[in-house]
């Protein structure tokens, strides 16, 4: 059996405690961070070790490889990629070139990831920033309007899929209005339901086909004055599954973030009670991992069906002339400036 959580690990290689933990608890997936990355062969070995430990050769491995401030794979072994806003600037002047660049950047990222065995990228960012929003989203967003965000996020998602990597829509139902960084504190969004539906929710509604989505640790007072989306049954049922109409696999954002309160076990239980399909825990702290696992159910019922549907959406990569693709990518980005 598989448990409904995604976990991190502490270092470049699994230690004996982690191997035993993964073998006993069987998490659905692994997420990698900079602390887990040195060079390609090491990353591939780490991934193989995780899959061996959980006994599933197809166990998903995730990473945040957006570009800009958020990319775990960096030079000298992997290229730098621009943040989402870079594509948005290009799109503003030349929509065809902007959309092509967003697709091509994601296709090249997928190429980098697939070579290592990573098959899920926490991209695209579907948040629509507004004036006064915290810079934690900032240039990670493709633009400040629904059309730009939706068009470029769709292109990026398809680029990943064409390269054999699953996209994750984040941060549903929208982090753009949040005036605080949810890594550090709990943001509260006071906008009306009408304003949220017209802007913040719309990119997610248009991209409900994406197989995986990640919640926002944000309170939306129009729907729930107390609980953030991750732990709010009202928001998940009324907004994410209802207004937005998302039927795919829903994972929490990292449960160790300071926006949430209570013990790790309480946070985990609250996320599942609210309707999350998978719990995400990122920092690789073994004591926290044990607490998360103890509060996590076996993956079953609708959650299991949605998780399996996501995995079933994985494709074999299509053909790619990497050198030509990178040359085209660089040429497209040249009018906007250096990556």
N, C-alpha and C positions, 0 to 999 in steps of 0.2 A: 504493500500500500504506500501511497505518496501522501505527505502532509502538505497542507495548503499554505506554504510559506516559501519565500525567496530569501536567501541568506547571503551574507558576505563571508569572507575569510580574512585572516589576520595578515598574511605575508605573501611572499613570492611562491611558497610551496605549502601544501597542507602539512600540518603537524599531526602527530599521532592522535591527539585528542580530537582534532577536527575530523580525521578519517573515521574514528569510532562514532562520533556524533552524527556525521552524515549517514553512516551505515545504519545507525539505529533509528534516526528520525526521518530519513528519506525526504528532505525538502524537495519541492517542485523544481526549484532552480537556484542558480548561483549568480550573484552580481559582483562584477569586478570594479576596482578603483585603482588609483595611481599606485597605492601601496602594493598592489598585486602585479605590477607590470614592470619588467626590466627589458626584455628583448623577446623576439617572436617565439623562439623555441621554448623558452621558459613559460610563456603564457599558454602555449599549446599543451605543454606537459601538465601545467596546473589544471587546465580544463579537463584533460583526460583523466587526471587523478580524481577530480570531483565526480565525473561520470562513472568511473570505476567504483567509487565509494558508495554511491547511491544505487548502483546496479542498473542504470538506465543509460544506454548509449545515446539516446536522443534527449536527455535531460537538458532543458534550455539554459543557456548562459547569457546573461544580460550585461550591458555596459551603458554608461552615459557618454555617447560620442556625438555631441551636437555640432561642435566647432566653436571657435571663440573661447570664452571663459570656461566652457564645459566640454572638455575632451580629455579622456583618460589615457589615450594612446597619442604620444607626441614624438617629435623628432628626437634623436636621429633615425629611429627605426620606422616611424610613420609620419606622413605629412601633416602639417597644420591645415586646418579648414577654417573658413570664416564663420562668424556668428550669423544667425538667421537674418538680422537686419541688413547685412551686406547684400543678400539676395533681394531684399525689399527695396533697397536703393536702386539696384539695377532694374528691377521690375517697374519702378516708377517712371523711368525713362524709356524703357524698352521691355514691355511685358513678355514678349516672346523669349528674349534673351534671359530675362529674370527667371522665368519658369523653367527654361532649359537648364540654367545653371543650378537651380535648386535640385532638379532631378539628377543632374550629373554629379553634383557634390555628394548627394546621398548614395548614388550608385557606386562611387569610388570609396566612400566610407564602408559600404557593404562589402566591397571587394577586400578591403583591409581586414574587416572583421571575419568574414567567412574563411579566409586563409588560416585563421587562428582557431576556428571552431566556435566563435561567438555567433549566435543566431538570433539575438534580440537586441535592438538598439532603442534606448529610451528617447526617442525622437519620432515625430515632430512636436514642437511646442505650438500649441493652438491658442495660447493666451493672447488677449488683445489689450495691451497696456493703455492706461488713461493717465491724464495729468494728475500728479500726486501719487501715482503708484510707486512702490518701492523698486529700486534698481535691481533687485534680485532677478527679475525678469528682464527688464531693460532691452538690451540689444540681442538677447536670445530670441525675442519675438520677431517675426518676419516683417511686421509693420504695425500700424496703429488703426487699421480699418479691417473690417471683416473680409472683404474681397481679397486683399493682399494676403492676409494670414491664411485664408482657406485655400487659395490657389497654390501658394508656395508650399504649404504643409502637405497638400495632396500630392504635389509633384515629388516632394521629398519622401513621402511614404511609399509611393510607387517605385522610386529609385531604390529604396532599401529592399522592397519585395523582389524587384528584378534581380537583385544581387543575392537573394537567398536569405535575407535577414528580415525578421518581423519588426514592424514599427510599434511604438507605444505612444498613444495620444496623451499629452499632458498639458495642463494639470486640470482635469475635469472637476467641476464645471466652469473653471476659469480663474486664473490667478492674477489677471492684469490689473484689477482695481485694488489689490491688496496693498496697504500702505506700510506693511511690515514684512520682514523676512521670516517665513515660517520655520526656517532652520533655528531661529533664535527666540521667536515669540509668536503668539497667536494673532493673526490678522483678522479684522472684522470688517466686512463689506456691508455698507448701509444702503446700497442702491436698491431701488424698487424692483419688484419682480419683472415689471415691464421693461425697464432699462436693461436688466440682466439678460432677458430673453432676446432683446433686439440686437445685442452686441456680444456679450461674453459667451453666451451659450451657443451662438449661431455656428461658429466653426466646428464645434463638436457635433452639432446636429447634422451638418452637411457631410461630416466624415464618420458617421456612425458605422460605416463598413469596416473600420479598422479593427483588427482582431483583439487588441489589448489597449487598455487605458489606465491611467494613473490618477488617483484622486488628489485633490488639493486639501491641505490642512488649513482651511479658511472657513470662517463663520460667515454665512450669508443670512443676515438677520431677516430678510424678507421671507425666509422659509424655516429657519431654526435660529433662534436668538442665542442659543447656548453652545451647541455642538458644531465643530467643523465638519465639512463634508465627509471626511474619512470615517467619522464615528456618528454620523447623523442618518438615521433611517429615513427621516423626512426628506433630506436632500437626495439620498441615493434612490429612494423609491419615487419621489415626486418629480425631481429634476432630472437626474441622470438616466434612470430607466423610463421616466414618464415624459417630461417636456422634451428632453433631448432625444429620447428613444433609443438609447444605447443598449444593445443586447449582447455585446461582447464580454470578454473576460476583464473584470475590474480588479486592479490591485491597489493597495494603499500606497501612498508615498511612505518614505522611511519612518517607521514607528519610533525611532530614537530621536527624532527632531523635537526641539523644545516647544514647538507650538502645542504639543499634546501634553496632558497631565496624567498623573496616576502612574502606577508601576507599569513595566513593560507588559506584564501579563494582563493587566487591566486594559491597557490600550489595545492589545491584540484582541481580547474578547470583545471589546466595544466595536472594533472595526468589523469583525465577523457578524456581530449582532446587527450592525447597521446595514449589512448587505455586501461587503467586500467579498470577492471570491478568493483573493490571495493577500497575505500579509507580507510586507517588504521590510526587511531589516538589514542595514547596510554596513555597520561599523566593524564587524568581525570580532566583537567582544564576546568571548565564550559564555560568560555568566549571563549576559543579555540574550544570547542565542538560545541558551537552555530555557530561559524564562519564556521567550517567545514560542518555542517549540511546545512547551508544556501547555500553553493556552491555545494552540492551533489544532483544529480538527483534521481528520483525514479528509482528503479531497474527494468529495462525493456529491451526488445529486446534480442540481443545475450548475453548480460551480465546476464540477468535474467535466460536465459536458461543454461548458464554455471554454475551460482551459484546454481541453482536447481539440475543440474546434480551432482555437488559436494555433496550436501546434500543427494541425492539419493544413493550415494556410501556408506553411512554409513551402517554398519552391526551390528547385534546383536553380542555381544562378544561370542567367542567360549569357550569351557570348559577350565578351568585352575585349576590345583592343585597348589595354590599359594605357600604353604610351600615347596613343592618339586621343583617348579620353582625357588624359591629364593635360595634354596640349590644348585641347578645346576648352577645357575648364579654365585654365589660366588665361586664355585669350578672352573668354567671356567676362572674367572678373577684372581684367585690366582697366576698363573705363572707370571702375569704382575705386581703384587703388589697391594697394598691397593687402594681402590676406593678413 
